[in-house]
Amino acid sequence: MPRPELWTRIAAVLAALRQLLRTVVPEHFTGIASEARAHLVAAAALIRRYIHVLAAEIMLPDRAVGVSAKNSNETPGKLQTRREALFRLIEEACAPSRSSNSETADPPFLQWAMMLEAARRLALVLNDPEKHAKRLARLLRRRKGASLKDIPVPAHILRRLAPWTDALILRLDEEARPAAWAGLNSS
């Protein structure tokens, strides 16, 4: 794995989340739902920043000027459908949802299943970070502007996490967004 000092710590956070989700009885998920959500948000922020750090280290070949990616004489034999990515690599700023009770509106079993699926997807991304880093590097070549939010994890979620998880999130955020951290004195 690239950057094993980061990968092993992120894998530990994700493994703890998956263990928590596997041991709970789905019908009684509401008792630990907020804790599980906090760990899921932290794991997603860690993995997203880890992929950004890896993407920054990738040197893509320069594009040839005036050459299109496809040959204009080729006719596509079969139209390819666009696949949904396992994990969003870009954080988009979105408007806050209207209802704060939307998290608890679903039955506990459904919340548990959705969270277990999200954790499974995060594990798939973490198992093959180079592929996702290359995809992000290609995406960032075309995209202008910020790709990560200024605040990786909201403060009310950080309070629920271990201090070392907060420190790891900050370290990864500093490596993923060096321009944003350039003027800060970290000593």
MOBEL-V387297 format. One record per run of one state. SS is the DSSP state (~ for helix, > for strand, _ for the rest). FROM is the first residue (numbers start at 1). TO is the last residue. If there is no record, write none. Layout:
((SS:FROM:TO) (SS:FROM:TO))
This chain:
((_:1:3) (~:4:23) (_:24:25) (~:26:31) (_:32:32) (~:33:56) (_:57:99) (~:100:103) (_:104:107) (~:108:127) (_:128:128) (~:129:142) (_:143:154) (~:155:158) (_:159:162) (~:163:176) (_:177:177) (~:178:181) (_:182:187))
